[in-house]
Amino acid sequence: MRDNLFDKKIDIADFRFDKEVVKVFDDMVRRSVPGYDSMIQMIGLCARIYGQDNTNYYDLGSSTGAITLSLALNNKSKNNQFFAVDNSEEMIKECKKNLNKKVDNLQAICDDINQVKIQNAAIVVLNLTLQFIDVKLRSILIKKIYEGLNPGGILIISEKVHFDDELTQNHITKLHLDFKKENGYSELEIANKRQAIENVLITETKEDHLKRLRDCGFKETSCFFQCLNFVSFLSVK
Ligand SMILES: C[S@@+](CC[C@H](N)C(=O)[O-])C[C@H]1O[C@@H](n2cnc3c(N)ncnc32)[C@H](O)[C@@H]1O
């Protein structure tokens, strides 16, 4: 369904992944995040290379299940359990509906990813999710993931980032705005959504992410994808 949630002059409440957002999520994310489909494809490629037999794969903040599906379709390993975790009941309902007949060994769990146990993991993905976690809790979450990964296991993080350099920040923001307009969002919709999301989506710089990953134990991280202000990092344990 087409996203027109923000096309009216309304009182803007903080953004939530509720029933209304679930209905339009797949359209919203594709028209708002440049390179979203490439992120999914690249994460699938990583699953082929870094998957391990008899291990768990985690999609944290799974929304409607696109990443779990890509992991499952590309998986070359045996005897894997797929965990799709989201704290929005409506999202998990939709995720189950989308993946039920497509992914074997699926556990779609409605829970806070800060509370979920990560164990015997070969692959953990935070695709556009860490940005919604309280900044103070981010290191605790990344350390927990590091501890739960097997040697050779990977963490993939995709995030919206900002740039310390003002000129770069302005240029990239303008391009991102044009990307959304090109995809049919009006100035009003863009302004309303920005207002709704600004207290809940907290961006950091690429350097902040790289430092945190190092501090949490990952010796090797590469930024394997970037489109405007959206990046994906691959960290290997
Ligand atoms: C932008 S969406 C992620 C998109 C999805 N990973 C994909 O690639 O299609 C962010 C998701 O994270 C979930 N989320 C945010 N904070 C969470 C938390 N503390 N625990 C679990 N899920 C959370 C939201 O409900 C939402 O579905």
The ligand as an ORCA input file, in Angstrom:
! r2SCAN-3c Opt
* xyz 0 1
  C      13.524      0.784      9.965
  S      12.859     -0.605     10.675
  C      13.991     -1.912     10.238
  C      13.845     -2.381      8.847
  C      14.149     -3.846      8.597
  N      15.312     -4.308      9.319
  C      14.352     -4.044      7.116
  O      15.503     -4.101      6.673
  O      13.354     -4.093      6.404
  C      13.215     -0.559     12.397
  C      12.508     -1.673     13.150
  O      13.123     -1.796     14.422
  C      12.108     -2.064     15.377
  N      12.624     -1.683     16.705
  C      12.975     -0.447     17.150
  N      13.443     -0.518     18.415
  C      13.389     -1.832     18.779
  C      13.718     -2.560     19.961
  N      14.220     -1.939     21.043
  N      13.534     -3.890     19.985
  C      13.032     -4.538     18.897
  N      12.705     -3.910     17.735
  C      12.877     -2.582     17.674
  C      10.914     -1.255     14.906
  O       9.698     -1.757     15.427
  C      11.031     -1.409     13.386
  O      10.250     -2.471     12.897
*
